[in-house]
Structure formats: C-alpha cells, structure tokens
C-alpha cells in the first residue's frame, strides 16, 4: 500500500513538473514571435511606463479578423499590456489614480473602448482560449475614435507624444490608430 502511494505521489510530481515546463517553453516560444517592449515617457514630473508584447501582421487581416470587433482583446500578445504612472491623471477627462493597470480594449470599426483594469494577470487568455479579463476590476472604461492609417503598420506599436497640454498614448497596428488623451493632474 505504501509503495502504491509513493508511486502515485511521484507520478503526480512528474506530471506537475511537465506541465510547468510545457507552460514556460510555450511562453518563451510565443515571445519570439511577439517580442516584449517597454516604453517610458516622462512629462510634467510624471513617468509613464508601458510593458507589452508586439505581434506582427504577417499578411493577416487584424481588426475584424484575427482580433474580432466588439470583443475584449488583451491589447497585444501574451500577457496583457500594462501601464504604470506615478501621479494621478485624467484619461479623456476621467480621473485615474496613480498605479499600474492592465489595458484591455474592445476594437470596433470606428471607435475602441479602452479598459484600465487593476487586476494582475499571468497571461492574457485562459486555457479555453477566452480572454482572462475580469470586468469586476475595471477602474475606468472610455471610448475613443479609431483612425485609418494611410499605410500599414506591420508590428503592433504603442508610443507617447505631447500635443499642446495633453499627453497622447497611441496604439497602432495594421491600418488602425487609436489615440488616448491624457493630462497629468497637479
């Protein structure tokens, strides 16, 4: 009886180790196709940092295709995109307290919902393929227009700029650009 329990215990440990190893191997392989990027931007004594993964178009139709319209997207690949900032801000006129947020989006043909979520996620999708986003942790949801670009952006990109008194957080991929206006609070 003890020998049987020992074999079951060892077998369980081996299976768990194989699952963990498989998870990390798959995670590292996907990052080869969608490399990690960190973008930092400091303005008005506030530092913004975005961590995200940058998938490529590779000839695919992205919005309305690979990324369906009207469904929550993890905004990039692999882990959800995160935005960290060290002062309170206004995002399209709505207050968002300093901290770290995962950014989820709902692309639509002419606008996008931008979701700032407080939960920390290990991965952007569940094992069944659905997004890991939990709306119970949404701190702010806004909707901004999307714009068609004259030429395609092959690799998903996020960047900051300053336009007049606003900081803009821009998301671009394929023929789509989305600009999120931000203002640092005093």
N, C-alpha and C positions, 0 to 999 in steps of 0.2 A: 504494500500500500504506500509506504513512504517513498519507494523507488518511483512509483507511478506519479505521485505528487511532484517529485523532483523533476521528472521528465516534462510534465505539464508546465511547471514553473519556468524551466529553462527554455522550452519551446515558446512560451509567451514572451519571454525577454527577447529571444531571437526575432520573433515577428515584429515586436515593437521597434527594435533597432533597425530592422529592414525598412519599416515604414518611415521612420525618421530619416534614414539615409536617402530613401527614394525622394522624400519631400525636398531635402536640401539639394540633391542633384538636379531635380526638375526646376527648382527655384533658380539655381545658378545658370542652367541652360537657357531659361527664358530671358534672363538678364543679358545674355549675349545678343539676343535679337531686339531687345528693348533696353538699351543701357540706362543706367542711373545718371541723374543730373541733379546738381544743387545750384540754385541761383540765389544770390544775396543782393540786396539793394538797400542802401541807407539814405534816408532823406528826412529832414525835419527831426533829427535826433531819434529816429525810429528805424530799426533794422528789420527788414523783411527777409525771410528765407523760405524758399520753395524747394522741396525734395520730391522728385518724380521720376518716372521711367518713360523713355522716349521711343515708342514703337514707330516703325516705318510703314509707309503706304503700300509699297511693293506691288503696285498696279491694282490694288483692290479699291472698290468703292467704300469709303469710310462712313460718312454720316448718311443715315438712311439705308445702310448696307451692313458692314461689319459692326458698326455702332448704330443700333436701331434708333429711330426717332421716338420720342415720348417715353423712353425708358431710362432709368438711372444708370449712369456709366461711372466707373471708378476714376475717370479722367486721367488717362494714361494707361500704363500696363503694370502688371504685377501688383505691388502694394498700392493702396490709394495715395494720391498726391497729398502732401501736407504743406500747409502754410503756417509759419511761425512769425510773430511780430511782438515787439516789446513795449508798445504803447497802445492805448485804446484808439480805435479808428472808426470812421464812417465808411460803410461799403454801400455805394449807391444811395447815400442818405440815411442808412440804418446803422445804429451803433453795434460794434462788435468789440468785446473786451480783449485785451492783450492775452496771448496764449498760443497754443498750437491747435490747428483744426485740420481735419481731413476734408478735402474738396471733392465733392461729388457733383455731377452735372446731369441735366436732362436735356440733351440736344433736341431741338425742334427745327423745322425748316427755316423759320425766320427769327427765332429767339432761342435762348437757352436759360434754363433755371440753373442757378449756381447755389449749391448747398454747402454750408460750412457746418461741420459736424464735430462734436467734441470727443467721440469715442476713438480709441486706439485700435487699429485693425492689423492683424498679422498678414493678411492677404486680401486682395480686392474682390475675390469671388469665393463662394463656398464649393464644396466637393461636387454638388449637383449642377454647378455652372451658373447659379444665380448670384447676383451681386451681394456682397456682405453688408452693405449699407443698412444701418438701423435708424429709422427716422425719429425714434424716441430721443436721440442725441443731437438732433438738428438744432443749432444755435441761431442760424439765420438762413433764410431762403429768399433769394431775389431773382428777378428775371431781367435779362439784358438782351438787346438785339444782337443777332449774328450778322456778319457781313461776308459777302462773297469776295474772295481774293482774285486778282487777275491771272495769277499763275499759282500752280500747286506747290504746297509745302510738303516735301517728301517725309520728313521726320517731325513728329509731334514736338511743339516748342512752346515754352512758357517764358515770358520775359516782362520786365518792368520798364516804365518810362515815366517821365514827368511832363504833364501838359498843363500849363498855367498853374493853378493851385492844387491840381489833382495828380495823384499817382495812378498810373494805369497798370493793371495786371492783365496781360494779353495772352490768350490761348490761341494757337494756330495749328491747323493740320489740314491737309488736302487743300480744298478751296475755301475753307471756313476760317474766319477770325472772330473772336469774341473778346470784347474789351470790358473790364470791370473797373469802374471808377472808385478810387479810394482817397480818403482825406484823413490825415493824422490829426487827432484831437490834441488841443494844447494841454 
